[in-house]
Amino acid sequence: MPSYKLTYFDARGLAEPARELFHLAGVPFEDIRVRDADGSWTKIKDSTPFGQIPVLNVDGHAIPQSAAIIRYLANKFGYAGKTAEEQAWADAIVDQFKDFFNITLRPLTSAIREGKPEEEIAKIREEVFIPGRDAYFKILNDILEKSKSGFLVGEGLTFADLVVIENFTTLEQNGLANVAEQPKLAALREKVYSQDKLKEWIASRPVTQF
């Protein structure tokens, strides 16, 4: 069996779907968590591909970029979709998430992290984040409305469900989404988190803001 080492910050963030895929597949991996505060990220940054994390190391071969890592693991472990068309749809949904993350969410989180004036943060929230979030949620709800299984793609769990639900959880935990207003996404999260091979991990994983 290959040796897997996943390196990311001490957060769920962009690496959590990869961790969940390992648990779903019952495949052991080394979960390496680095921190800004203790300098551990600074020490390894220059040695990582693109100077970024997450990075998945497979028998010494480094794979960068969260979507590439998650797709790679999903294909290896059987969570990429059962047909070429399902795989394409899972890819499309994750690409839609990436658009939301980069265009809608990142401007808000960057403004908060950089300590921008409250009026500037409020403007970004009202004019950029909320409209973008609502448009993104509508896309997801429209997909779930047509779903016969309750999952985003086909009849079973795919990596697209993991990516969408971990982001939904982060938005909720940070006051950026109201779960009561998103019953379809809440139901999807319940289906994902109730998977037998995920229950123990979800119950025991480190509690982080992001």
GIJOJO-V467504 format. One record per run of one state. SS is the DSSP state (A for helix, B for strand, O for the rest). FROM is the first residue (numbers start at 1). LEN is the number of residues. Records with the same first field share a line. If there is no record, write none. Layout:
SS=FROM-LEN / FROM-LEN
This chain:
O=1-3 / 10-3 / 26-4 / 35-5 / 46-3 / 52-3 / 59-2 / 65-1 / 78-6 / 114-4 / 147-12 / 174-5 / 182-1 / 194-2 / 205-6
B=4-6 / 30-5 / 55-4 / 61-4
A=13-13 / 40-6 / 49-3 / 66-12 / 84-30 / 118-29 / 159-15 / 179-3 / 183-11 / 196-9
